[in-house]
Amino acid sequence: MPEIRRVAFNSASVFALLAALASPVLAQDAVEGEVSEDSAAAPSDKEIIVTGTLIRGIAPVGTNVVAVTTADVVATGAASTNDLMSTIPQISNFNSFVSGTAGFGQPIAATNLRGLGASGGTTTLLLVNGHRLVGSGILQTYADPTIIPPGMIERVEVIPDGGSSIYGSDAIGGVINFITRKRASGVEASGRVGFADGYRTVDANLLVGKDWGTGSLMVGYNYAWHNNIQGLERDYVTQDSRAQGGTDRRVATCALTNITVAGVSYAMPGRVAGTQNKCDSTDYADIYPRERRHSVYAVLDNDMSDTVNFNMQAYYSRRDTVTRTAPLATNGTIRSTNPFFQAIGSETSQGVLFDYTSVFGDDGVQSPARFDSMGITPTFNIDIGGNWNVLLMGNYGHSFNATTERAINADAANAALAGTTTATALNPYNLSQTNPPVLAGIADYQNYSQSKQDLGEARIVLDGPFASLPGGDARVAIGAEYHWEKMDASIAFGPTATPKRNRAVASRRVKSVYGEVFVPVFGADNAQPGLAGLDLTGSVRYDSYDDVGGTTNPKVGFNYRPVEWMTFRGNYGTSFHAPSLADTTGAVDARVTSIAVSTNLAPGSSPADFFRPILFISGGSPTLQPEKANTWSLGVDIKPPVWDALNISLTYYNVDFTNVISVNAGNFLQGAAYYADPTNAPFYILNPTLAQAVAFSNGARADNFSSLQSFFSSNSPTAIYDLRRYNRGQLKQDGLDFTVSVNQKTGFGSINASFAGTYVLNRNTRETPTAAFVDRLKNGFNRLNYVASLGADVGAVTARATLTHRGSFPIIGDPVQARVKGYDTVDLYFAYDLGKIGMFKEASLTLNIDNVADQDPPFRNTGNGFANGSTLGRLVAVGLRTKL
């Protein structure tokens, strides 16, 4: 089949094939203006390819386009591009400050349009000025949008439709394109200081530019810092949900030791039968880690002649974080041979559960991380006459990531519990009496991970008009691309001086050819009653991977205008996502990890099972195959002539997503709901034997213990869970995107309002091609997300209020909770233009108040006690923006 496809694409009938296809397109004309509504208009010299199309100068065709403008960037007070994306309802994790926070092995939360999933890389393609960014991460790899200083952003364009016919892999959920400013002259600066309860943040932007008419050089710099927030600083973060009608999920590994004898618990210091010390392990763990970030982005644009334009973009970003995790803990066995042993009765051994806060401190365990990214993208645009253009682009990126995660040396702890002298033994009843070198050996364990990633691309695109039609010029673009990427990842785990090491090095080469055609059947020159315009577009791309094979993805689309102020549009196409190197031949994370206590007991378990550990397997798989999707949408855009300030847009979308890569066991902390879902049954074994655990883990390395054999010699786990990534099944989703906006000029300035969101009609999944579909809207997925805003310009004052809503959702299998509530926050923005009152020529004071009512996210009877959003609390930020 791949050979047939190659022949088809390379045959002389390629233009006929392209003419029969169509795709949604979006292009930007001059940076100073908007895309012309006349789709047949010839592009100007300043027009550049932007989002969803290879053809210069045509308006969006066939698809819904969600845009975030420069004014939105300013009004959000965005300290990073993650903050900016939180204003886009179609991004599933949009109402969550945790997107982009650092963690072991993966610093970036994948941008996830439609909530389609991102367990094997990403199904949403992130671009900057139409080109890819190098990935970041060790256990996963995603492009990091925070490398772009917010002051450099012209706007953000989102196409929530499949885009593989233009861009290749990853664009199943859609494309997000950050468009930077092209030219600037002078100096622009802004700074902001923010305060919340126990939280501080500082960010600053500096942009310096020089425009000499035929060219421009512009450099933007962003600095951002914030401190951390621990669980005890926010009352909605808790494992004890009894006050909300939930359950007590606190752990028994506390500063005060718990002893178990024959299944009976005895809490220190009283050691009364049936008593138990409990503590909240979220108290000293970060819900938002400390971070410091530096980002530089530079753009050189120069007309080398009347026919040749050269553009060079380069960036560098460094992000340092420190994440505090829960206190180190041990669940082990002490025997009477230990000189510190304190028998309760006649027993010769005891189970002991405790953490090390009394000797290592109670402010959490600090895990530092560093993430660097850099890249350079030179581009030539050559006018070869007749409005034909050749684009030559190179793109190189490199990233370096390093993270350190502290842990207990389980072997040293078990050996110390089995020690026979006071010099070698651990005293679990009073840790301070333990010999300091013994404690130092127990604390001497870390997971150090490191990754280097490289991206190289070369692209050539030829585009221009090939026929003059009554409706305008028919245009075509054809191109070819070479893509190369490499990942070199390693993990060193164990004692600092003698760690074990895993390393994986993988690379990938992709050769691609593609083409696109645009046919304006009816336009201004041949319009008829009921037929003011009809545009057809089509695109197709063939990608040949040296590791996962070849794939061809076409797309067709149309715009139909019965009258000038109304447009009906639609598109259909196929898309795919090749699994990332971090999940296949570059996967370095296959491991079996133990947790000291069973926080997810199966129904019917005895109370004593709480004190038994669990095991889980995680990692990627070299057998992963590409994910695929069929996507289509129909929509209408209306701009009534009786009120040209009003814009209305409604889109129906449909996604059929197959061969889905996901984590097999899902969230194994869901409680009873996890076991109530029959699709999870193949991915856990209750009360496993050693033989079952060895077969189940299939040779994966032991993570925080020496081997499964040694683990089972002193432990009896309640369960082993398979959390590895596989091509599991299928997802079908359809829904509605909607936007209503008004921007009305008035005698005092202007009034603007908008209501934009997305509503899911159906979301059904199945784990295998033959399994029954499960309605996910009945368990854990919300239907409605929206952002509503109201603002005004009155003299020197600009004000905006924004309501962000994340809908409620039902849950099944939890006996104490049937539904998680919706989450609504209101943000306020004020700006005072000092230039309009004669103080400074171009300067503004700004005030942002996020989460004005200090709303907590909704209660969820699992995990950290909340879900469906997160918050820093009421955040007040004051800033100054100026231009010299």
Summary of the structure (lengths in Angstrom):
residues: 884
radius of gyration: 29.1
end to end distance: 60.9
largest distance: 100.0
contacts: 3211
relative contact order: 0.13
helix: 12%
strand: 50%
